[in-house]
Amino acid sequence: MAATPMMQQYEDAKAVCGDALLLFRMGDFYELFHEDAKTAARVLG
């Protein structure tokens, strides 16, 4: 299955700054994806 344009943007950004947690604005809130979400959940509790 092909990535959505937003997920492609996420993957491109992770390739450039992979060690940073990327937060994407989705409407009025922000989301983290994949390993970034797992890391944030572990650190923030």
C-alpha positions as protocol buffer text, in pm:
chain_id: "A"
residue {
  index: 1
  type: MET
  ca { x: 0 y: 0 z: 0 }
}
residue {
  index: 2
  type: ALA
  ca { x: 132 y: 344 z: -90 }
}
residue {
  index: 3
  type: ALA
  ca { x: 195 y: 600 z: 182 }
}
residue {
  index: 4
  type: THR
  ca { x: -41 y: 894 z: 208 }
}
residue {
  index: 5
  type: PRO
  ca { x: 110 y: 1233 z: 118 }
}
residue {
  index: 6
  type: MET
  ca { x: 125 y: 1325 z: 489 }
}
residue {
  index: 7
  type: MET
  ca { x: 303 y: 1002 z: 583 }
}
residue {
  index: 8
  type: GLN
  ca { x: 543 y: 1051 z: 293 }
}
residue {
  index: 9
  type: GLN
  ca { x: 620 y: 1396 z: 433 }
}
residue {
  index: 10
  type: TYR
  ca { x: 680 y: 1236 z: 774 }
}
residue {
  index: 11
  type: GLU
  ca { x: 914 y: 972 z: 628 }
}
residue {
  index: 12
  type: ASP
  ca { x: 1107 y: 1237 z: 434 }
}
residue {
  index: 13
  type: ALA
  ca { x: 1148 y: 1452 z: 746 }
}
residue {
  index: 14
  type: LYS
  ca { x: 1259 y: 1151 z: 956 }
}
residue {
  index: 15
  type: ALA
  ca { x: 1523 y: 1073 z: 695 }
}
residue {
  index: 16
  type: VAL
  ca { x: 1668 y: 1422 z: 745 }
}
residue {
  index: 17
  type: CYS
  ca { x: 1639 y: 1453 z: 1125 }
}
residue {
  index: 18
  type: GLY
  ca { x: 1583 y: 1099 z: 1244 }
}
residue {
  index: 19
  type: ASP
  ca { x: 1700 y: 1159 z: 1600 }
}
residue {
  index: 20
  type: ALA
  ca { x: 1432 y: 1425 z: 1663 }
}
residue {
  index: 21
  type: LEU
  ca { x: 1075 y: 1356 z: 1768 }
}
residue {
  index: 22
  type: LEU
  ca { x: 849 y: 1490 z: 1494 }
}
residue {
  index: 23
  type: LEU
  ca { x: 512 y: 1633 z: 1589 }
}
residue {
  index: 24
  type: PHE
  ca { x: 266 y: 1686 z: 1306 }
}
residue {
  index: 25
  type: ARG
  ca { x: -18 y: 1934 z: 1340 }
}
residue {
  index: 26
  type: MET
  ca { x: -345 y: 1765 z: 1255 }
}
residue {
  index: 27
  type: GLY
  ca { x: -619 y: 2026 z: 1280 }
}
residue {
  index: 28
  type: ASP
  ca { x: -612 y: 2176 z: 1630 }
}
residue {
  index: 29
  type: PHE
  ca { x: -373 y: 1922 z: 1784 }
}
residue {
  index: 30
  type: TYR
  ca { x: -41 y: 1749 z: 1724 }
}
residue {
  index: 31
  type: GLU
  ca { x: 35 y: 1381 z: 1664 }
}
residue {
  index: 32
  type: LEU
  ca { x: 343 y: 1161 z: 1680 }
}
residue {
  index: 33
  type: PHE
  ca { x: 382 y: 849 z: 1468 }
}
residue {
  index: 34
  type: HIS
  ca { x: 560 y: 513 z: 1478 }
}
residue {
  index: 35
  type: GLU
  ca { x: 865 y: 500 z: 1708 }
}
residue {
  index: 36
  type: ASP
  ca { x: 826 y: 870 z: 1795 }
}
residue {
  index: 37
  type: ALA
  ca { x: 487 y: 791 z: 1953 }
}
residue {
  index: 38
  type: LYS
  ca { x: 631 y: 497 z: 2148 }
}
residue {
  index: 39
  type: THR
  ca { x: 922 y: 708 z: 2273 }
}
residue {
  index: 40
  type: ALA
  ca { x: 694 y: 994 z: 2379 }
}
residue {
  index: 41
  type: ALA
  ca { x: 458 y: 753 z: 2559 }
}
residue {
  index: 42
  type: ARG
  ca { x: 748 y: 599 z: 2750 }
}
residue {
  index: 43
  type: VAL
  ca { x: 906 y: 933 z: 2846 }
}
residue {
  index: 44
  type: LEU
  ca { x: 585 y: 1123 z: 2924 }
}
residue {
  index: 45
  type: GLY
  ca { x: 404 y: 835 z: 3089 }
}
